[in-house]
Amino acid sequence: MPVYLIRAGATEFVKIGWADDPEARRLTLQTAHWLPLSVIRLIDGVQATERWMHRRFRERHVLMEWYCFDEAMLTIDPPALMPMPDTPLGRYLNDKSMSVAEFAALLGVRVQAVYRYVNETRLPNRSVMLRIMEVTEGAVTADDFYHDDTAAA
């Protein structure tokens, strides 16, 4: 999922966020904003990439996820490999120093789908799950995704 930078009109205010669909997010924000909003940059990344951008520009922080514009926002490249969430697939990618894009290419699926699998916000279908088990040589299994959280209670 991309990290987006959305600018409010010709002002210096820029929102740094993360969303499946940055254009849909811009339209949602636009309903509550009086200035025209425009996406000025998209960065392939995960929530950790967004947090890295927030830390990088903390001296420019205004309110919540809004920052004063800095030219570096248009060109800075966050580290290529950000730590993945502490999920079985996230740990596998961290251990192998593999990017989400590389793993998506091995699976033959979209990068956004792998972000959802890593964050456990989407379950892979049967054919993708079999491919995950094959690519990870059994290090990540269906049980890692299809577990009953209520059983532990």
N, C-alpha and C positions, 0 to 999 in steps of 0.2 A: 504494500500500500504506500502511496506516495506521501511524503511530507510536503505541505504546500506553504507558500508565502502569499498572502492576500493583502493587497494595498488598498487603503481607503482613499479614493479620489486622488487628488494631487497632494494630499497631506503627507506627513512623514510617518504615519501610523501603518504598521504592518502586523498582521496576525500570522503567527507561526503555528501550524497545526498539522494533523495527521488524519487522513480519511480515505475510505475506499474510493470515493468519487469526489475529488476536490471541486469539480464544477457544481455538483449538487450541493456540496457544503457551502460554496460561495453563494448560490441562490438562496439557501436557507438563511445565511447571515444577512443577505441583502434585504430580506423582508423586515429586518429590525434596524437597518442602517440607512441614514439619510444621504450618504455619499455613495457614488457608484463604486462598487468593489471590483477589483480585477486580480486574477491570479498572475503573479509576476514571476513565479518560479515553482517548479516541481522537482523534488529530489526523491529518487528511489530509496526507500528506507522503511524502517520499522518504528515503533513508538520510541525505542531507545535513540533513534536518529533525531526524532523530534526533541527529546529531552536534551540531547547533545547540543542542538541548535539553541534551545532555551538557555543552557548554561553558557554557551559561547557568546551570546548577546545579552547576558544578564545586566550589564551596565547600561543597556539601552531599554530595559524593561519599563513599561508604563503601567499596565494593569492586566491581570490575568495572562492571556496569551498574546497581548498586544505589545509591540516594541516600536521604538523610533527607528526609522529606516537607516540602514548603514549600507554603503555600496558593496561591502564584503558579502552581504546577504545574497547577492546575485551570483557570486563566483566561488564562495568557499565550498570546499568538498569535505563533508563529514567523513570520518574513518569508514573504510569500505565494509569492514566486518564489525558490526555492533553486537554486543552480547545478546543472545536469544533468550526468550523467557525460560523459566525453569520448568519446562515440560519435557516429556521424553523425546519428542522430535527436536525441540530447542537444544536440549543437552547433546543430542547426536550431532547436530550441525555445529555447535560450539566445539565439541571434541574433534571433529573432522576439519575444523576451520573452513567450513563450506558456507558459501553465501546462499541465501534463499533463491536467488536467480539461478545459481548453478544446480541446486537441488531440483528446482522447477523444470529445468532443461532435461535433467536425468529422468524425471517422472513423465515429461511430456504434457505438463499442465501449466496454467498461467501462474505467474509470480504471486498475484493477489491470492490465489487459492492456497498456495503454500503458506503465506502469512497467516491465513485463517486457520490452517491446520496446526501451525506452530503455536498460535495463541489459543488454540482449542475453542475457537468461535464457530468453526465449521467442521463437520465430520467428513472424512473422505468416503466416497462411495466404494463399493466392493472392489471394482477393478483398480482404482487408485490405491486402495489399501493393500491389495496384493502387490502392486508395483512398489509401494513404500517398503514392504517387507522384503522384496527382492533386492532393491537398491541398497537398503541398510543391512542386508544379509542377516535379517532376523533381529537386529538390535532394537528396532521399533516394530511392535506387533499390534494387531487389532485390539488386544486387551489394553494397550496404552491409551487408546482413544475411546473404546466402548466399555467404559466402566460405570458402575452404579455408585455415585457419590453418597446415596442414602444408605447403602449397606453398612458403612462405617459408623453410622449414628446409633 
